[in-house]
Amino acid sequence: MDDSEIIKLYWERSEDAIKATDVKYGRLCRHIASNLLNNKQDEEECINDVYLGVWNTIPPEKPCVFSAFIGRIVINQALKKIRFKTAKKRNPEGICSLSELDEIVSGKDSIDNEIESIFIENAINSFLWSQSEEKRLIFINRYWYNESIDTISKRTGFTMSKVTSMLYQTRHKLKTYLESEGIKL
């Protein structure tokens, strides 16, 4: 089933929408949640919250890229779970890779409107597509899928040092690119 058919099921308020979403994107959702949460029970709770979130968001939303839409919801739900579980103590493991991007994209409520958010998203996408496929995939695996440097290193065959260096250089180039686009960091 393609994404437009799944979205149509949500608009019709059919429970089959959740089943179709799980069939097509369940593995992706679990992969992202697993990399962030490292706890099977938390992962399953997160996935249930994701499906509820998608159900409550569509309608009125009609996402253009459903995989990115659901991926963003997974990340947000997993981060909520991490904040809840570590409210009184710090757990650097859960948010380590995301903290590497702090100086580039703050993630704070400093973006006041949707237009600015879309502009920043388009700028980041444009930057990533200008990079080699190798660098782009390493960057996405680290910061979207929250994979460890060790996992990326094993998959690519690069040393951990090389992966770390590539990520550092890409973050630096991204920062420079965003500043050149007039985005204040």
PyMOL commands that place a pseudoatom at each C-alpha (Angstrom):
pseudoatom trace, name=CA, resn=MET, resi=1, chain=A, elem=C, hetatm=0, pos=[0.000, 0.000, 0.000]
pseudoatom trace, name=CA, resn=ASP, resi=2, chain=A, elem=C, hetatm=0, pos=[1.435, 3.388, -0.889]
pseudoatom trace, name=CA, resn=ASP, resi=3, chain=A, elem=C, hetatm=0, pos=[1.604, 6.402, 1.417]
pseudoatom trace, name=CA, resn=SER, resi=4, chain=A, elem=C, hetatm=0, pos=[-1.293, 8.283, -0.172]
pseudoatom trace, name=CA, resn=GLU, resi=5, chain=A, elem=C, hetatm=0, pos=[-3.585, 5.278, 0.417]
pseudoatom trace, name=CA, resn=ILE, resi=6, chain=A, elem=C, hetatm=0, pos=[-2.477, 5.053, 4.057]
pseudoatom trace, name=CA, resn=ILE, resi=7, chain=A, elem=C, hetatm=0, pos=[-3.088, 8.770, 4.573]
pseudoatom trace, name=CA, resn=LYS, resi=8, chain=A, elem=C, hetatm=0, pos=[-6.514, 8.387, 2.941]
pseudoatom trace, name=CA, resn=LEU, resi=9, chain=A, elem=C, hetatm=0, pos=[-7.341, 5.669, 5.512]
pseudoatom trace, name=CA, resn=TYR, resi=10, chain=A, elem=C, hetatm=0, pos=[-6.439, 8.099, 8.325]
pseudoatom trace, name=CA, resn=TRP, resi=11, chain=A, elem=C, hetatm=0, pos=[-8.693, 10.742, 6.797]
pseudoatom trace, name=CA, resn=GLU, resi=12, chain=A, elem=C, hetatm=0, pos=[-11.495, 8.164, 6.647]
pseudoatom trace, name=CA, resn=ARG, resi=13, chain=A, elem=C, hetatm=0, pos=[-10.753, 7.337, 10.333]
pseudoatom trace, name=CA, resn=SER, resi=14, chain=A, elem=C, hetatm=0, pos=[-10.282, 3.681, 9.451]
pseudoatom trace, name=CA, resn=GLU, resi=15, chain=A, elem=C, hetatm=0, pos=[-8.410, 1.571, 11.996]
pseudoatom trace, name=CA, resn=ASP, resi=16, chain=A, elem=C, hetatm=0, pos=[-6.787, -0.167, 9.031]
pseudoatom trace, name=CA, resn=ALA, resi=17, chain=A, elem=C, hetatm=0, pos=[-4.608, 2.943, 8.729]
pseudoatom trace, name=CA, resn=ILE, resi=18, chain=A, elem=C, hetatm=0, pos=[-2.669, 1.960, 11.847]
pseudoatom trace, name=CA, resn=LYS, resi=19, chain=A, elem=C, hetatm=0, pos=[-2.253, -1.611, 10.635]
pseudoatom trace, name=CA, resn=ALA, resi=20, chain=A, elem=C, hetatm=0, pos=[-1.051, -0.413, 7.233]
pseudoatom trace, name=CA, resn=THR, resi=21, chain=A, elem=C, hetatm=0, pos=[1.346, 2.036, 8.892]
pseudoatom trace, name=CA, resn=ASP, resi=22, chain=A, elem=C, hetatm=0, pos=[2.747, -0.738, 11.073]
pseudoatom trace, name=CA, resn=VAL, resi=23, chain=A, elem=C, hetatm=0, pos=[3.187, -3.060, 8.094]
pseudoatom trace, name=CA, resn=LYS, resi=24, chain=A, elem=C, hetatm=0, pos=[4.998, -0.442, 6.021]
pseudoatom trace, name=CA, resn=TYR, resi=25, chain=A, elem=C, hetatm=0, pos=[6.837, 1.600, 8.667]
pseudoatom trace, name=CA, resn=GLY, resi=26, chain=A, elem=C, hetatm=0, pos=[6.816, -0.496, 11.846]
pseudoatom trace, name=CA, resn=ARG, resi=27, chain=A, elem=C, hetatm=0, pos=[10.370, -1.714, 11.320]
pseudoatom trace, name=CA, resn=LEU, resi=28, chain=A, elem=C, hetatm=0, pos=[11.653, 1.839, 10.716]
pseudoatom trace, name=CA, resn=CYS, resi=29, chain=A, elem=C, hetatm=0, pos=[9.833, 3.119, 13.807]
pseudoatom trace, name=CA, resn=ARG, resi=30, chain=A, elem=C, hetatm=0, pos=[11.189, 0.328, 15.988]
pseudoatom trace, name=CA, resn=HIS, resi=31, chain=A, elem=C, hetatm=0, pos=[14.714, 0.885, 14.668]
pseudoatom trace, name=CA, resn=ILE, resi=32, chain=A, elem=C, hetatm=0, pos=[14.648, 4.578, 15.560]
pseudoatom trace, name=CA, resn=ALA, resi=33, chain=A, elem=C, hetatm=0, pos=[13.008, 3.961, 18.959]
pseudoatom trace, name=CA, resn=SER, resi=34, chain=A, elem=C, hetatm=0, pos=[15.423, 1.150, 19.757]
pseudoatom trace, name=CA, resn=ASN, resi=35, chain=A, elem=C, hetatm=0, pos=[18.462, 3.322, 19.018]
pseudoatom trace, name=CA, resn=LEU, resi=36, chain=A, elem=C, hetatm=0, pos=[17.190, 6.057, 21.313]
pseudoatom trace, name=CA, resn=LEU, resi=37, chain=A, elem=C, hetatm=0, pos=[15.626, 4.089, 24.169]
pseudoatom trace, name=CA, resn=ASN, resi=38, chain=A, elem=C, hetatm=0, pos=[17.579, 0.826, 24.525]
pseudoatom trace, name=CA, resn=ASN, resi=39, chain=A, elem=C, hetatm=0, pos=[14.676, -0.745, 26.427]
pseudoatom trace, name=CA, resn=LYS, resi=40, chain=A, elem=C, hetatm=0, pos=[12.175, -3.108, 24.778]
pseudoatom trace, name=CA, resn=GLN, resi=41, chain=A, elem=C, hetatm=0, pos=[9.226, -2.098, 26.958]
pseudoatom trace, name=CA, resn=ASP, resi=42, chain=A, elem=C, hetatm=0, pos=[9.901, 1.616, 26.432]
pseudoatom trace, name=CA, resn=GLU, resi=43, chain=A, elem=C, hetatm=0, pos=[10.238, 1.007, 22.691]
pseudoatom trace, name=CA, resn=GLU, resi=44, chain=A, elem=C, hetatm=0, pos=[6.834, -0.670, 22.500]
pseudoatom trace, name=CA, resn=GLU, resi=45, chain=A, elem=C, hetatm=0, pos=[5.206, 2.109, 24.550]
pseudoatom trace, name=CA, resn=CYS, resi=46, chain=A, elem=C, hetatm=0, pos=[6.852, 4.647, 22.281]
pseudoatom trace, name=CA, resn=ILE, resi=47, chain=A, elem=C, hetatm=0, pos=[5.557, 2.922, 19.129]
pseudoatom trace, name=CA, resn=ASN, resi=48, chain=A, elem=C, hetatm=0, pos=[2.022, 2.842, 20.553]
pseudoatom trace, name=CA, resn=ASP, resi=49, chain=A, elem=C, hetatm=0, pos=[2.327, 6.561, 21.346]
pseudoatom trace, name=CA, resn=VAL, resi=50, chain=A, elem=C, hetatm=0, pos=[3.573, 7.160, 17.795]
pseudoatom trace, name=CA, resn=TYR, resi=51, chain=A, elem=C, hetatm=0, pos=[0.545, 5.491, 16.235]
pseudoatom trace, name=CA, resn=LEU, resi=52, chain=A, elem=C, hetatm=0, pos=[-1.752, 7.439, 18.543]
pseudoatom trace, name=CA, resn=GLY, resi=53, chain=A, elem=C, hetatm=0, pos=[0.102, 10.622, 17.624]
pseudoatom trace, name=CA, resn=VAL, resi=54, chain=A, elem=C, hetatm=0, pos=[-0.276, 9.931, 13.908]
pseudoatom trace, name=CA, resn=TRP, resi=55, chain=A, elem=C, hetatm=0, pos=[-3.973, 9.105, 14.419]
pseudoatom trace, name=CA, resn=ASN, resi=56, chain=A, elem=C, hetatm=0, pos=[-4.517, 12.392, 16.268]
pseudoatom trace, name=CA, resn=THR, resi=57, chain=A, elem=C, hetatm=0, pos=[-2.523, 14.444, 13.748]
pseudoatom trace, name=CA, resn=ILE, resi=58, chain=A, elem=C, hetatm=0, pos=[-4.043, 13.148, 10.501]
pseudoatom trace, name=CA, resn=PRO, resi=59, chain=A, elem=C, hetatm=0, pos=[-6.418, 14.871, 9.849]
pseudoatom trace, name=CA, resn=PRO, resi=60, chain=A, elem=C, hetatm=0, pos=[-5.923, 17.866, 9.737]
pseudoatom trace, name=CA, resn=GLU, resi=61, chain=A, elem=C, hetatm=0, pos=[-2.310, 17.309, 8.625]
pseudoatom trace, name=CA, resn=LYS, resi=62, chain=A, elem=C, hetatm=0, pos=[-1.685, 15.801, 5.211]
pseudoatom trace, name=CA, resn=PRO, resi=63, chain=A, elem=C, hetatm=0, pos=[2.049, 14.991, 5.150]
pseudoatom trace, name=CA, resn=CYS, resi=64, chain=A, elem=C, hetatm=0, pos=[3.899, 15.112, 1.839]
pseudoatom trace, name=CA, resn=VAL, resi=65, chain=A, elem=C, hetatm=0, pos=[6.594, 12.626, 2.899]
pseudoatom trace, name=CA, resn=PHE, resi=66, chain=A, elem=C, hetatm=0, pos=[4.922, 10.163, 5.239]
pseudoatom trace, name=CA, resn=SER, resi=67, chain=A, elem=C, hetatm=0, pos=[8.126, 8.334, 6.200]
pseudoatom trace, name=CA, resn=ALA, resi=68, chain=A, elem=C, hetatm=0, pos=[9.758, 11.578, 7.384]
pseudoatom trace, name=CA, resn=PHE, resi=69, chain=A, elem=C, hetatm=0, pos=[6.532, 12.603, 9.117]
pseudoatom trace, name=CA, resn=ILE, resi=70, chain=A, elem=C, hetatm=0, pos=[6.293, 9.379, 11.105]
pseudoatom trace, name=CA, resn=GLY, resi=71, chain=A, elem=C, hetatm=0, pos=[10.057, 9.346, 11.742]
pseudoatom trace, name=CA, resn=ARG, resi=72, chain=A, elem=C, hetatm=0, pos=[9.831, 12.787, 13.318]
pseudoatom trace, name=CA, resn=ILE, resi=73, chain=A, elem=C, hetatm=0, pos=[6.983, 11.631, 15.552]
pseudoatom trace, name=CA, resn=VAL, resi=74, chain=A, elem=C, hetatm=0, pos=[9.033, 8.585, 16.659]
pseudoatom trace, name=CA, resn=ILE, resi=75, chain=A, elem=C, hetatm=0, pos=[11.986, 10.785, 17.588]
pseudoatom trace, name=CA, resn=ASN, resi=76, chain=A, elem=C, hetatm=0, pos=[9.766, 13.243, 19.475]
pseudoatom trace, name=CA, resn=GLN, resi=77, chain=A, elem=C, hetatm=0, pos=[8.003, 10.458, 21.389]
pseudoatom trace, name=CA, resn=ALA, resi=78, chain=A, elem=C, hetatm=0, pos=[11.295, 8.743, 22.245]
pseudoatom trace, name=CA, resn=LEU, resi=79, chain=A, elem=C, hetatm=0, pos=[12.787, 12.017, 23.483]
pseudoatom trace, name=CA, resn=LYS, resi=80, chain=A, elem=C, hetatm=0, pos=[9.678, 12.626, 25.621]
pseudoatom trace, name=CA, resn=LYS, resi=81, chain=A, elem=C, hetatm=0, pos=[10.151, 9.165, 27.117]
pseudoatom trace, name=CA, resn=ILE, resi=82, chain=A, elem=C, hetatm=0, pos=[13.839, 9.888, 27.815]
pseudoatom trace, name=CA, resn=ARG, resi=83, chain=A, elem=C, hetatm=0, pos=[13.017, 13.228, 29.464]
pseudoatom trace, name=CA, resn=PHE, resi=84, chain=A, elem=C, hetatm=0, pos=[10.336, 11.548, 31.580]
pseudoatom trace, name=CA, resn=LYS, resi=85, chain=A, elem=C, hetatm=0, pos=[12.618, 8.720, 32.709]
pseudoatom trace, name=CA, resn=THR, resi=86, chain=A, elem=C, hetatm=0, pos=[15.548, 11.005, 33.445]
pseudoatom trace, name=CA, resn=ALA, resi=87, chain=A, elem=C, hetatm=0, pos=[13.690, 13.993, 34.848]
pseudoatom trace, name=CA, resn=LYS, resi=88, chain=A, elem=C, hetatm=0, pos=[15.639, 14.014, 38.128]
pseudoatom trace, name=CA, resn=LYS, resi=89, chain=A, elem=C, hetatm=0, pos=[18.946, 12.769, 36.788]
pseudoatom trace, name=CA, resn=ARG, resi=90, chain=A, elem=C, hetatm=0, pos=[20.971, 13.129, 33.622]
pseudoatom trace, name=CA, resn=ASN, resi=91, chain=A, elem=C, hetatm=0, pos=[21.361, 10.206, 31.257]
pseudoatom trace, name=CA, resn=PRO, resi=92, chain=A, elem=C, hetatm=0, pos=[23.948, 11.158, 28.639]
pseudoatom trace, name=CA, resn=GLU, resi=93, chain=A, elem=C, hetatm=0, pos=[23.571, 7.886, 26.707]
pseudoatom trace, name=CA, resn=GLY, resi=94, chain=A, elem=C, hetatm=0, pos=[20.079, 8.656, 25.460]
pseudoatom trace, name=CA, resn=ILE, resi=95, chain=A, elem=C, hetatm=0, pos=[20.823, 12.104, 24.077]
pseudoatom trace, name=CA, resn=CYS, resi=96, chain=A, elem=C, hetatm=0, pos=[24.531, 11.902, 23.284]
pseudoatom trace, name=CA, resn=SER, resi=97, chain=A, elem=C, hetatm=0, pos=[24.384, 12.097, 19.500]
pseudoatom trace, name=CA, resn=LEU, resi=98, chain=A, elem=C, hetatm=0, pos=[21.748, 14.819, 19.496]
pseudoatom trace, name=CA, resn=SER, resi=99, chain=A, elem=C, hetatm=0, pos=[23.845, 16.981, 21.796]
pseudoatom trace, name=CA, resn=GLU, resi=100, chain=A, elem=C, hetatm=0, pos=[26.560, 17.023, 19.120]
pseudoatom trace, name=CA, resn=LEU, resi=101, chain=A, elem=C, hetatm=0, pos=[24.239, 19.168, 17.000]
pseudoatom trace, name=CA, resn=ASP, resi=102, chain=A, elem=C, hetatm=0, pos=[23.409, 21.657, 19.785]
pseudoatom trace, name=CA, resn=GLU, resi=103, chain=A, elem=C, hetatm=0, pos=[25.660, 24.411, 18.501]
pseudoatom trace, name=CA, resn=ILE, resi=104, chain=A, elem=C, hetatm=0, pos=[24.240, 24.116, 14.996]
pseudoatom trace, name=CA, resn=VAL, resi=105, chain=A, elem=C, hetatm=0, pos=[20.524, 23.628, 15.547]
pseudoatom trace, name=CA, resn=SER, resi=106, chain=A, elem=C, hetatm=0, pos=[19.453, 24.491, 19.058]
pseudoatom trace, name=CA, resn=GLY, resi=107, chain=A, elem=C, hetatm=0, pos=[16.121, 22.660, 19.033]
pseudoatom trace, name=CA, resn=LYS, resi=108, chain=A, elem=C, hetatm=0, pos=[14.774, 25.215, 21.467]
pseudoatom trace, name=CA, resn=ASP, resi=109, chain=A, elem=C, hetatm=0, pos=[11.566, 27.165, 21.057]
pseudoatom trace, name=CA, resn=SER, resi=110, chain=A, elem=C, hetatm=0, pos=[13.452, 29.955, 19.292]
pseudoatom trace, name=CA, resn=ILE, resi=111, chain=A, elem=C, hetatm=0, pos=[11.699, 29.309, 15.982]
pseudoatom trace, name=CA, resn=ASP, resi=112, chain=A, elem=C, hetatm=0, pos=[8.519, 31.318, 16.267]
pseudoatom trace, name=CA, resn=ASN, resi=113, chain=A, elem=C, hetatm=0, pos=[6.694, 30.363, 13.111]
pseudoatom trace, name=CA, resn=GLU, resi=114, chain=A, elem=C, hetatm=0, pos=[6.258, 27.509, 10.701]
pseudoatom trace, name=CA, resn=ILE, resi=115, chain=A, elem=C, hetatm=0, pos=[7.685, 29.384, 7.708]
pseudoatom trace, name=CA, resn=GLU, resi=116, chain=A, elem=C, hetatm=0, pos=[11.059, 29.822, 9.373]
pseudoatom trace, name=CA, resn=SER, resi=117, chain=A, elem=C, hetatm=0, pos=[11.005, 26.157, 10.376]
pseudoatom trace, name=CA, resn=ILE, resi=118, chain=A, elem=C, hetatm=0, pos=[10.336, 25.083, 6.783]
pseudoatom trace, name=CA, resn=PHE, resi=119, chain=A, elem=C, hetatm=0, pos=[13.128, 27.383, 5.548]
pseudoatom trace, name=CA, resn=ILE, resi=120, chain=A, elem=C, hetatm=0, pos=[15.603, 25.787, 7.955]
pseudoatom trace, name=CA, resn=GLU, resi=121, chain=A, elem=C, hetatm=0, pos=[14.440, 22.274, 7.046]
pseudoatom trace, name=CA, resn=ASN, resi=122, chain=A, elem=C, hetatm=0, pos=[14.860, 23.029, 3.333]
pseudoatom trace, name=CA, resn=ALA, resi=123, chain=A, elem=C, hetatm=0, pos=[18.313, 24.516, 3.938]
pseudoatom trace, name=CA, resn=ILE, resi=124, chain=A, elem=C, hetatm=0, pos=[19.451, 21.404, 5.843]
pseudoatom trace, name=CA, resn=ASN, resi=125, chain=A, elem=C, hetatm=0, pos=[18.042, 19.128, 3.132]
pseudoatom trace, name=CA, resn=SER, resi=126, chain=A, elem=C, hetatm=0, pos=[19.742, 21.176, 0.423]
pseudoatom trace, name=CA, resn=PHE, resi=127, chain=A, elem=C, hetatm=0, pos=[23.041, 20.987, 2.303]
pseudoatom trace, name=CA, resn=LEU, resi=128, chain=A, elem=C, hetatm=0, pos=[22.789, 17.229, 2.826]
pseudoatom trace, name=CA, resn=TRP, resi=129, chain=A, elem=C, hetatm=0, pos=[22.024, 16.603, -0.850]
pseudoatom trace, name=CA, resn=SER, resi=130, chain=A, elem=C, hetatm=0, pos=[25.123, 18.603, -1.781]
pseudoatom trace, name=CA, resn=GLN, resi=131, chain=A, elem=C, hetatm=0, pos=[27.296, 16.167, 0.202]
pseudoatom trace, name=CA, resn=SER, resi=132, chain=A, elem=C, hetatm=0, pos=[28.586, 12.849, -1.088]
pseudoatom trace, name=CA, resn=GLU, resi=133, chain=A, elem=C, hetatm=0, pos=[26.245, 9.928, -0.561]
pseudoatom trace, name=CA, resn=GLU, resi=134, chain=A, elem=C, hetatm=0, pos=[28.719, 8.423, 1.897]
pseudoatom trace, name=CA, resn=LYS, resi=135, chain=A, elem=C, hetatm=0, pos=[28.841, 11.541, 4.115]
pseudoatom trace, name=CA, resn=ARG, resi=136, chain=A, elem=C, hetatm=0, pos=[25.093, 12.085, 3.839]
pseudoatom trace, name=CA, resn=LEU, resi=137, chain=A, elem=C, hetatm=0, pos=[24.283, 8.530, 4.912]
pseudoatom trace, name=CA, resn=ILE, resi=138, chain=A, elem=C, hetatm=0, pos=[26.714, 8.632, 7.829]
pseudoatom trace, name=CA, resn=PHE, resi=139, chain=A, elem=C, hetatm=0, pos=[25.237, 11.961, 8.978]
pseudoatom trace, name=CA, resn=ILE, resi=140, chain=A, elem=C, hetatm=0, pos=[21.632, 10.712, 8.673]
pseudoatom trace, name=CA, resn=ASN, resi=141, chain=A, elem=C, hetatm=0, pos=[22.393, 7.413, 10.394]
pseudoatom trace, name=CA, resn=ARG, resi=142, chain=A, elem=C, hetatm=0, pos=[23.967, 9.259, 13.302]
pseudoatom trace, name=CA, resn=TYR, resi=143, chain=A, elem=C, hetatm=0, pos=[21.522, 12.123, 13.755]
pseudoatom trace, name=CA, resn=TRP, resi=144, chain=A, elem=C, hetatm=0, pos=[18.246, 10.783, 12.373]
pseudoatom trace, name=CA, resn=TYR, resi=145, chain=A, elem=C, hetatm=0, pos=[18.474, 7.108, 13.324]
pseudoatom trace, name=CA, resn=ASN, resi=146, chain=A, elem=C, hetatm=0, pos=[20.701, 7.828, 16.349]
pseudoatom trace, name=CA, resn=GLU, resi=147, chain=A, elem=C, hetatm=0, pos=[23.080, 4.994, 15.524]
pseudoatom trace, name=CA, resn=SER, resi=148, chain=A, elem=C, hetatm=0, pos=[26.300, 4.718, 17.467]
pseudoatom trace, name=CA, resn=ILE, resi=149, chain=A, elem=C, hetatm=0, pos=[29.601, 5.609, 15.845]
pseudoatom trace, name=CA, resn=ASP, resi=150, chain=A, elem=C, hetatm=0, pos=[30.674, 2.000, 16.382]
pseudoatom trace, name=CA, resn=THR, resi=151, chain=A, elem=C, hetatm=0, pos=[27.639, 0.693, 14.434]
pseudoatom trace, name=CA, resn=ILE, resi=152, chain=A, elem=C, hetatm=0, pos=[28.221, 3.155, 11.593]
pseudoatom trace, name=CA, resn=SER, resi=153, chain=A, elem=C, hetatm=0, pos=[31.902, 2.279, 11.522]
pseudoatom trace, name=CA, resn=LYS, resi=154, chain=A, elem=C, hetatm=0, pos=[31.154, -1.447, 11.229]
pseudoatom trace, name=CA, resn=ARG, resi=155, chain=A, elem=C, hetatm=0, pos=[28.594, -0.878, 8.482]
pseudoatom trace, name=CA, resn=THR, resi=156, chain=A, elem=C, hetatm=0, pos=[30.823, 1.405, 6.393]
pseudoatom trace, name=CA, resn=GLY, resi=157, chain=A, elem=C, hetatm=0, pos=[34.148, -0.284, 7.075]
pseudoatom trace, name=CA, resn=PHE, resi=158, chain=A, elem=C, hetatm=0, pos=[35.655, 3.013, 8.251]
pseudoatom trace, name=CA, resn=THR, resi=159, chain=A, elem=C, hetatm=0, pos=[37.466, 3.326, 11.543]
pseudoatom trace, name=CA, resn=MET, resi=160, chain=A, elem=C, hetatm=0, pos=[35.603, 4.967, 14.404]
pseudoatom trace, name=CA, resn=SER, resi=161, chain=A, elem=C, hetatm=0, pos=[38.086, 7.809, 14.211]
pseudoatom trace, name=CA, resn=LYS, resi=162, chain=A, elem=C, hetatm=0, pos=[37.314, 8.401, 10.525]
pseudoatom trace, name=CA, resn=VAL, resi=163, chain=A, elem=C, hetatm=0, pos=[33.541, 8.352, 11.153]
pseudoatom trace, name=CA, resn=THR, resi=164, chain=A, elem=C, hetatm=0, pos=[33.955, 10.792, 14.053]
pseudoatom trace, name=CA, resn=SER, resi=165, chain=A, elem=C, hetatm=0, pos=[36.092, 13.054, 11.882]
pseudoatom trace, name=CA, resn=MET, resi=166, chain=A, elem=C, hetatm=0, pos=[33.607, 12.932, 8.985]
pseudoatom trace, name=CA, resn=LEU, resi=167, chain=A, elem=C, hetatm=0, pos=[30.749, 13.826, 11.317]
pseudoatom trace, name=CA, resn=TYR, resi=168, chain=A, elem=C, hetatm=0, pos=[32.725, 16.720, 12.796]
pseudoatom trace, name=CA, resn=GLN, resi=169, chain=A, elem=C, hetatm=0, pos=[33.611, 18.076, 9.360]
pseudoatom trace, name=CA, resn=THR, resi=170, chain=A, elem=C, hetatm=0, pos=[30.030, 17.718, 8.111]
pseudoatom trace, name=CA, resn=ARG, resi=171, chain=A, elem=C, hetatm=0, pos=[28.655, 19.499, 11.199]
pseudoatom trace, name=CA, resn=HIS, resi=172, chain=A, elem=C, hetatm=0, pos=[31.162, 22.313, 10.670]
pseudoatom trace, name=CA, resn=LYS, resi=173, chain=A, elem=C, hetatm=0, pos=[30.232, 22.610, 6.972]
pseudoatom trace, name=CA, resn=LEU, resi=174, chain=A, elem=C, hetatm=0, pos=[26.522, 22.554, 7.898]
pseudoatom trace, name=CA, resn=LYS, resi=175, chain=A, elem=C, hetatm=0, pos=[27.027, 25.384, 10.374]
pseudoatom trace, name=CA, resn=THR, resi=176, chain=A, elem=C, hetatm=0, pos=[28.885, 27.453, 7.779]
pseudoatom trace, name=CA, resn=TYR, resi=177, chain=A, elem=C, hetatm=0, pos=[26.223, 26.703, 5.164]
pseudoatom trace, name=CA, resn=LEU, resi=178, chain=A, elem=C, hetatm=0, pos=[23.334, 27.662, 7.446]
pseudoatom trace, name=CA, resn=GLU, resi=179, chain=A, elem=C, hetatm=0, pos=[25.070, 30.923, 8.376]
pseudoatom trace, name=CA, resn=SER, resi=180, chain=A, elem=C, hetatm=0, pos=[25.620, 31.684, 4.682]
pseudoatom trace, name=CA, resn=GLU, resi=181, chain=A, elem=C, hetatm=0, pos=[21.883, 31.149, 4.137]
pseudoatom trace, name=CA, resn=GLY, resi=182, chain=A, elem=C, hetatm=0, pos=[21.163, 33.801, 6.749]
pseudoatom trace, name=CA, resn=ILE, resi=183, chain=A, elem=C, hetatm=0, pos=[20.084, 31.411, 9.480]
pseudoatom trace, name=CA, resn=LYS, resi=184, chain=A, elem=C, hetatm=0, pos=[21.152, 32.667, 12.878]
pseudoatom trace, name=CA, resn=LEU, resi=185, chain=A, elem=C, hetatm=0, pos=[22.531, 29.965, 15.135]
for i in range(1, 185): cmd.bond("trace and resi %d" % i, "trace and resi %d" % (i + 1))
show_as sticks, trace
zoom trace
